[in-house]
């Protein structure tokens, strides 16, 4: 064990021992054990994270940055240590990280906080790959400001080509909002190329890192984005907590969306002044336990090594893609098994002649959990020629044997779906 929660690769072929995840350990007692392939929706939590949450409420439980008593001081110190740990994972400085309730909250803070920069005729460039959380807020503030949202369209493999970047980002662009990794296809986008184009247009870059932080090494200083958002629960931490990154110097353009206790410098009868970043974006009582649990997850990932995490996910994604391509009844979306582009441990597919929800139910009968639907990315799914797709997404606890069980379940899915439909008609 090199750091908290880190273990050598277990014999199962997973990067982290499933036994370190209490829910998976419990499920292993079932019929063949659960194959959990819905990590892009939320990851399972290792014991080190659960123990950290429990310890905070049992031994510290006080409001940070509020009281001068012993517990208040301990809570403040723990929260600020968590900020440093989370910042380190993504190559940021602690004063560039504000805690939020998650990626959705952070992206709304950014959209509404930057809305004052938009005027009639201005443009916001948003990729067609985006989760609704990185699209709907920009559509809203652009409409209010009289600005226009322009879409950067990926190729059929799910990657944004250079000529599309140059087509959309231009002199009227004020903000560029893109996902580092597609939550549907797992494709890693050319962020540094997008940032260069944005710099040429004097535009700000907002990066959705909800998927990338859990899957590959992320250095926000190297990537060059002005702002970024990510969630704790997608990186083996708790639900209800996330982070907003603001590059030093860029934060001055950001107006706080939430206003109240903790974010103000001074309040008068007819006005107020608010604190600078990050405190200015942390109104109200913080989810201190969540932030501290998120930091435990960051240390857990550091212990595994993010290069190893990325390699593991990429290997599993290629195995899933190759297996699906060999199944006549399966349709694979995005990069094929021989695709040269890098990806994370996410694969989108459908079973021909079977709706995505029914296919997911059929897999669930064989104790394989995948996600079905539009994955909060309806424009992308329509671009792929579908209304809904199934998504299999691996985690550090996923093994090659898990992938093989998944592929076996997909092969049987059409027959299992027919049985489910027949049973429903009785």
C-alpha positions as CSV (number, residue, x, y, z in Angstrom):
1,X,0.0,0.0,0.0
2,X,1.6,3.2,-1.2
3,X,-1.1,5.6,0.0
4,X,-4.4,5.5,1.7
5,X,-6.7,2.8,0.1
6,X,-4.1,1.6,-2.4
7,X,-3.5,-2.1,-3.0
8,X,-1.5,-4.1,-5.5
9,X,-3.5,-5.4,-8.4
10,X,-5.6,-8.3,-7.1
11,X,-5.6,-11.7,-8.7
12,X,-9.1,-11.0,-10.2
13,X,-7.6,-8.7,-12.8
14,X,-9.3,-5.6,-11.3
15,X,-7.0,-2.7,-10.4
16,X,-8.5,-2.5,-6.9
17,X,-9.8,-5.4,-4.9
18,X,-13.6,-5.6,-5.0
19,X,-13.4,-6.7,-1.4
20,X,-12.4,-3.1,-0.5
21,X,-15.8,-2.0,-1.6
22,X,-18.4,-3.1,0.9
23,X,-21.4,-3.1,-1.5
24,X,-19.5,-5.2,-4.0
25,X,-18.3,-7.5,-1.3
26,X,-21.8,-7.9,-0.1
27,X,-23.1,-8.6,-3.6
28,X,-20.4,-11.2,-4.2
29,X,-22.3,-13.5,-2.0
30,X,-25.1,-13.6,-4.6
31,X,-25.6,-15.7,-7.6
32,X,-22.2,-15.3,-9.3
33,X,-21.7,-11.9,-7.9
34,X,-22.8,-8.5,-9.3
35,X,-21.0,-7.2,-12.4
36,X,-21.4,-3.5,-11.8
37,X,-20.9,-1.6,-15.1
38,X,-22.6,1.6,-14.2
39,X,-19.6,3.5,-12.8
40,X,-20.1,6.4,-15.2
41,X,-23.4,7.1,-13.3
42,X,-21.9,6.6,-9.9
43,X,-18.9,4.7,-8.6
44,X,-19.0,2.3,-5.6
45,X,-17.2,3.6,-2.5
46,X,-14.1,2.0,-1.0
47,X,-13.9,1.4,2.8
48,X,-11.5,4.3,3.3
49,X,-14.1,6.8,2.0
50,X,-16.9,5.3,4.1
51,X,-14.7,5.3,7.2
52,X,-13.7,8.9,6.6
53,X,-17.3,10.0,6.4
54,X,-18.2,8.1,9.6
55,X,-15.2,9.5,11.5
56,X,-16.1,13.1,10.6
57,X,-19.6,12.8,12.1
58,X,-18.4,10.8,15.1
59,X,-15.4,12.9,16.1
60,X,-15.5,16.4,14.5
61,X,-19.0,17.4,13.3
62,X,-19.0,21.2,13.5
63,X,-19.5,24.0,11.0
64,X,-16.2,25.0,9.3
65,X,-15.2,28.7,9.2
66,X,-17.8,29.6,11.8
67,X,-16.9,28.9,15.4
68,X,-13.7,29.5,17.4
69,X,-14.2,26.5,19.6
70,X,-12.1,23.3,19.3
71,X,-14.5,21.3,17.1
72,X,-15.1,24.3,14.8
73,X,-11.3,24.7,14.4
74,X,-10.9,21.0,13.7
75,X,-13.7,21.1,11.1
76,X,-12.1,24.1,9.4
77,X,-8.7,22.4,9.3
78,X,-10.1,19.2,7.9
79,X,-12.1,21.0,5.2
80,X,-9.0,23.0,4.1
81,X,-6.9,19.9,4.1
82,X,-9.5,18.3,1.9
83,X,-9.4,21.2,-0.5
84,X,-5.6,20.7,-0.9
85,X,-6.0,17.0,-1.5
86,X,-8.7,17.5,-4.2
87,X,-6.7,20.3,-5.8
88,X,-3.5,18.1,-6.0
89,X,-5.4,15.3,-7.8
90,X,-6.3,17.7,-10.7
91,X,-3.0,19.7,-10.8
92,X,-4.6,22.8,-9.2
93,X,-3.8,25.0,-6.3
94,X,-6.0,24.9,-3.2
95,X,-7.2,28.5,-3.7
96,X,-8.4,27.6,-7.2
97,X,-10.9,25.0,-5.9
98,X,-14.4,25.8,-4.5
99,X,-16.6,23.0,-3.2
100,X,-20.1,22.6,-4.6
101,X,-22.9,20.0,-4.5
102,X,-21.6,18.5,-7.7
103,X,-20.8,19.1,-11.4
104,X,-24.4,20.3,-12.2
105,X,-24.2,22.9,-9.4
106,X,-20.7,24.0,-10.5
107,X,-21.7,24.3,-14.2
108,X,-24.8,26.4,-13.3
109,X,-22.6,28.6,-11.0
110,X,-20.3,29.1,-14.0
111,X,-23.1,29.8,-16.6
112,X,-25.0,32.2,-14.5
113,X,-21.8,33.7,-13.0
114,X,-20.4,34.4,-16.4
115,X,-23.6,35.5,-18.0
116,X,-22.7,39.2,-17.6
117,X,-20.0,38.7,-20.2
118,X,-22.6,37.8,-22.9
119,X,-24.2,40.5,-25.1
120,X,-26.5,40.3,-28.1
121,X,-24.6,38.8,-31.1
122,X,-22.1,37.0,-28.9
123,X,-21.6,33.2,-29.2
124,X,-21.2,30.3,-26.8
125,X,-19.5,27.3,-28.4
126,X,-20.8,24.0,-26.9
127,X,-19.9,20.5,-28.2
128,X,-22.7,18.2,-29.2
129,X,-21.2,15.6,-26.8
130,X,-22.4,17.5,-23.7
131,X,-24.3,16.2,-20.8
132,X,-27.4,18.3,-20.3
133,X,-25.7,20.0,-17.3
134,X,-23.2,21.6,-19.6
135,X,-25.8,22.5,-22.3
136,X,-29.0,23.6,-20.7
137,X,-27.5,26.4,-18.5
138,X,-25.7,27.8,-21.5
139,X,-28.9,27.7,-23.6
140,X,-30.7,29.5,-20.8
141,X,-28.2,32.4,-20.2
142,X,-27.6,32.8,-24.0
143,X,-31.3,33.3,-24.5
144,X,-31.4,35.8,-21.7
145,X,-28.4,37.8,-23.0
146,X,-29.5,37.6,-26.7
147,X,-26.4,35.5,-27.5
148,X,-26.3,32.3,-29.6
149,X,-25.2,28.8,-28.8
150,X,-23.2,27.1,-31.6
151,X,-22.5,23.4,-31.6
152,X,-19.2,21.7,-32.2
153,X,-20.1,18.4,-33.9
154,X,-18.0,15.3,-33.2
155,X,-17.2,12.7,-35.9
156,X,-18.9,9.3,-35.9
157,X,-16.2,8.0,-33.6
158,X,-17.2,10.6,-31.0
159,X,-14.1,12.8,-31.3
160,X,-14.1,16.5,-32.1
161,X,-12.0,17.1,-35.3
162,X,-9.7,20.1,-35.8
163,X,-11.7,21.6,-38.7
164,X,-14.9,21.5,-36.6
165,X,-13.1,23.4,-33.9
166,X,-11.9,26.1,-36.4
167,X,-15.4,26.2,-37.9
168,X,-17.2,27.1,-34.7
169,X,-14.8,29.0,-32.5
170,X,-14.3,32.5,-33.9
171,X,-14.3,36.2,-33.2
172,X,-17.8,36.3,-31.7
173,X,-17.1,33.4,-29.3
174,X,-17.0,34.4,-25.7
175,X,-17.2,31.1,-23.9
176,X,-16.4,27.5,-25.0
177,X,-17.9,24.7,-22.9
178,X,-16.8,21.1,-23.6
179,X,-16.5,17.8,-21.9
180,X,-13.1,16.4,-21.3
181,X,-14.5,12.8,-21.7
182,X,-17.9,12.0,-23.2
183,X,-20.1,10.4,-20.6
184,X,-21.8,8.3,-23.4
185,X,-18.9,7.2,-25.6
186,X,-15.8,7.5,-23.3
187,X,-13.9,9.4,-25.9
188,X,-11.2,11.8,-24.7
189,X,-11.5,15.2,-26.4
190,X,-8.6,17.3,-27.7
191,X,-8.9,19.9,-24.9
192,X,-5.5,21.5,-25.5
193,X,-6.3,22.1,-29.1
194,X,-9.7,23.6,-28.2
195,X,-8.1,25.8,-25.6
196,X,-5.6,27.2,-28.2
197,X,-8.5,28.0,-30.5
198,X,-10.4,29.7,-27.7
199,X,-7.3,31.7,-26.7
200,X,-7.1,33.0,-30.3
201,X,-10.7,34.2,-30.0
202,X,-10.1,35.7,-26.5
203,X,-12.8,33.3,-25.2
204,X,-13.0,31.6,-21.8
205,X,-13.0,27.8,-21.6
206,X,-15.3,25.8,-19.3
207,X,-14.4,22.1,-18.9
208,X,-16.7,19.3,-17.7
209,X,-14.3,16.9,-16.0
210,X,-17.0,14.7,-14.4
211,X,-15.8,11.6,-16.2
212,X,-12.2,12.4,-16.8
213,X,-11.1,12.9,-13.1
214,X,-12.0,9.3,-12.3
215,X,-10.4,7.8,-15.4
216,X,-7.2,9.5,-16.3
217,X,-4.5,11.9,-15.1
218,X,-5.9,15.4,-15.1
219,X,-3.6,18.5,-14.8
220,X,-5.8,21.6,-15.2
221,X,-2.8,23.9,-15.4
222,X,-1.4,22.0,-18.3
223,X,-4.8,21.7,-20.0
224,X,-5.2,25.4,-19.8
225,X,-8.9,25.7,-19.1
226,X,-10.2,28.7,-17.3
227,X,-12.8,26.8,-15.4
228,X,-13.6,23.1,-14.7
229,X,-16.2,21.1,-12.8
230,X,-16.3,17.6,-11.4
231,X,-18.2,15.4,-8.8
232,X,-17.2,13.4,-5.9
233,X,-19.5,10.4,-6.5
234,X,-18.1,9.7,-9.9
235,X,-14.5,9.4,-8.5
236,X,-15.3,6.9,-5.7
237,X,-16.3,9.6,-3.2
238,X,-19.7,10.6,-1.7
239,X,-22.8,11.9,-3.5
240,X,-23.8,15.5,-3.0
241,X,-20.3,17.1,-3.3
242,X,-18.2,18.3,-6.1
243,X,-15.7,21.0,-7.1
244,X,-15.4,24.1,-9.2
245,X,-12.0,25.0,-10.5
246,X,-11.2,28.6,-11.4
247,X,-7.8,29.4,-12.9
248,X,-6.1,32.1,-10.9
249,X,-7.0,35.4,-12.6
250,X,-10.1,34.0,-14.3
251,X,-12.1,33.9,-11.2
252,X,-12.5,37.7,-11.2
253,X,-15.0,37.4,-14.1
254,X,-17.2,35.1,-12.0
255,X,-20.2,36.5,-10.1
256,X,-21.6,34.4,-7.3
257,X,-24.9,32.7,-8.0
258,X,-25.7,31.6,-4.4
259,X,-25.5,34.5,-1.9
260,X,-25.8,34.4,1.9
261,X,-23.8,33.3,4.9
262,X,-20.1,32.6,4.6
263,X,-19.6,34.3,1.2
264,X,-19.9,37.9,2.3
265,X,-17.1,40.2,3.4
266,X,-19.5,42.9,4.8
267,X,-23.2,43.5,4.8
268,X,-24.9,46.8,5.2
269,X,-28.6,47.9,5.2
270,X,-28.5,48.6,1.5
271,X,-25.7,46.6,0.1
272,X,-22.9,44.1,0.6
273,X,-19.5,43.0,-0.6
274,X,-18.5,39.4,-1.1
275,X,-15.3,37.5,-0.6
276,X,-13.0,36.4,-3.3
277,X,-12.8,33.0,-4.8
278,X,-13.2,30.3,-3.4
279,X,-15.1,31.5,-0.3
280,X,-17.3,33.8,-2.5
281,X,-18.8,30.7,-4.1
282,X,-19.3,28.7,-1.0
283,X,-22.4,30.3,0.5
284,X,-24.1,28.5,3.4
285,X,-23.0,25.5,5.5
286,X,-20.7,23.4,3.3
287,X,-21.0,19.6,2.9
288,X,-17.9,19.3,5.0
289,X,-18.2,15.5,5.5
290,X,-18.7,15.1,1.7
291,X,-15.7,17.3,0.9
292,X,-13.5,15.3,3.3
293,X,-14.8,12.1,1.9
294,X,-14.1,13.4,-1.6
295,X,-10.5,14.0,-0.5
296,X,-10.2,10.5,0.8
297,X,-11.3,9.3,-2.7
298,X,-8.7,11.6,-4.3
299,X,-6.0,10.0,-2.1
300,X,-7.4,6.5,-2.9
301,X,-7.0,7.2,-6.6
302,X,-3.5,8.7,-6.1
303,X,-2.5,5.5,-4.3
304,X,-3.6,3.4,-7.3
305,X,-1.8,5.8,-9.7
306,X,-3.8,7.6,-12.3
307,X,-1.7,6.3,-15.2
308,X,-2.6,2.8,-14.0
309,X,-6.2,3.7,-13.7
310,X,-6.3,5.1,-17.2
311,X,-4.5,2.0,-18.7
312,X,-6.9,-0.3,-16.8
313,X,-10.0,1.5,-18.1
314,X,-8.7,1.7,-21.6
315,X,-7.9,-2.1,-21.7
316,X,-11.4,-3.0,-20.4
317,X,-13.1,-0.6,-22.9
318,X,-11.2,-2.2,-25.8
319,X,-12.1,-5.6,-24.6
320,X,-15.8,-4.7,-24.4
321,X,-15.7,-3.0,-27.8
322,X,-14.0,-6.0,-29.4
323,X,-16.4,-8.4,-27.8
324,X,-19.5,-6.4,-28.8
325,X,-18.2,-6.1,-32.4
326,X,-18.1,-9.9,-32.6
327,X,-21.7,-10.3,-31.5
328,X,-24.0,-10.2,-34.5
329,X,-27.0,-8.9,-32.5
330,X,-25.0,-6.0,-30.9
331,X,-24.5,-2.6,-32.3
332,X,-21.5,-0.6,-31.0
333,X,-21.5,3.2,-31.0
334,X,-18.4,5.4,-31.0
335,X,-14.9,4.1,-31.4
336,X,-14.6,0.6,-32.8
337,X,-12.3,-2.1,-31.3
338,X,-9.5,-1.0,-33.6
339,X,-9.9,2.7,-33.0
340,X,-6.6,4.5,-32.6
341,X,-8.1,7.2,-30.3
342,X,-7.7,7.0,-26.6
343,X,-10.8,6.3,-24.6
344,X,-11.9,5.7,-21.0
345,X,-13.7,2.6,-19.6
346,X,-17.0,3.5,-21.2
347,X,-18.8,1.7,-24.2
348,X,-22.2,2.5,-25.7
349,X,-24.2,-0.2,-27.5
350,X,-27.6,-1.6,-28.4
351,X,-29.0,-5.0,-29.0
352,X,-30.7,-5.1,-32.4
353,X,-34.4,-5.4,-32.3
354,X,-34.5,-4.8,-28.5
355,X,-35.2,-1.5,-26.8
356,X,-32.4,-0.2,-24.7
357,X,-34.4,-0.4,-21.4
358,X,-35.5,-3.9,-22.2
359,X,-31.9,-5.0,-23.0
360,X,-30.7,-3.5,-19.7
361,X,-33.5,-5.4,-17.8
362,X,-32.4,-8.6,-19.6
363,X,-28.8,-8.1,-18.5
364,X,-29.9,-7.4,-15.0
365,X,-31.5,-10.9,-15.0
366,X,-28.0,-12.2,-15.3
367,X,-26.7,-9.9,-12.6
368,X,-25.0,-7.4,-14.9
369,X,-25.8,-3.8,-14.2
370,X,-25.6,-1.3,-17.1
371,X,-27.3,2.0,-17.8
372,X,-29.9,2.6,-20.5
373,X,-31.5,5.7,-21.9
374,X,-30.2,9.0,-23.3
375,X,-27.7,9.5,-20.5
376,X,-28.6,13.2,-20.1
377,X,-27.2,13.7,-23.6
378,X,-30.1,13.6,-26.0
379,X,-28.5,15.7,-28.8
380,X,-25.6,13.3,-28.9
381,X,-27.7,10.1,-28.8
382,X,-29.8,11.5,-31.7
383,X,-26.6,12.3,-33.5
384,X,-25.7,8.7,-33.2
385,X,-29.0,7.7,-34.8
386,X,-30.7,6.4,-31.7
387,X,-33.3,7.5,-29.1
388,X,-31.6,5.5,-26.3
389,X,-28.5,3.4,-25.9
390,X,-27.1,1.0,-23.3
391,X,-23.9,2.1,-21.7
392,X,-21.4,-0.2,-19.9
393,X,-18.9,1.7,-17.8
394,X,-16.0,0.1,-15.8
395,X,-14.3,1.1,-12.6
396,X,-11.1,0.2,-10.8
397,X,-12.9,-2.8,-9.3
398,X,-13.9,-4.2,-12.8
399,X,-12.0,-7.2,-14.0
400,X,-11.6,-8.9,-17.4
401,X,-13.8,-11.7,-16.1
402,X,-16.5,-9.1,-15.4
403,X,-16.3,-8.0,-19.0
404,X,-16.5,-11.6,-20.2
405,X,-19.7,-12.1,-18.1
406,X,-21.1,-8.9,-19.6
407,X,-20.4,-10.1,-23.1
408,X,-22.0,-13.5,-22.4
409,X,-25.1,-11.6,-21.1
410,X,-25.3,-9.4,-24.2
411,X,-25.1,-12.5,-26.4
412,X,-28.1,-13.9,-24.6
413,X,-30.0,-10.6,-24.4
414,X,-32.3,-11.1,-27.3
415,X,-33.6,-14.4,-26.1
416,X,-33.8,-13.1,-22.5
417,X,-35.7,-10.0,-23.7
418,X,-38.2,-12.2,-25.5
419,X,-38.8,-14.2,-22.3
420,X,-39.3,-11.0,-20.4
421,X,-41.8,-9.7,-22.9
422,X,-43.7,-13.1,-22.9
423,X,-43.8,-13.1,-19.2
424,X,-45.2,-9.5,-19.2
425,X,-48.1,-10.5,-21.5
426,X,-49.2,-13.4,-19.2
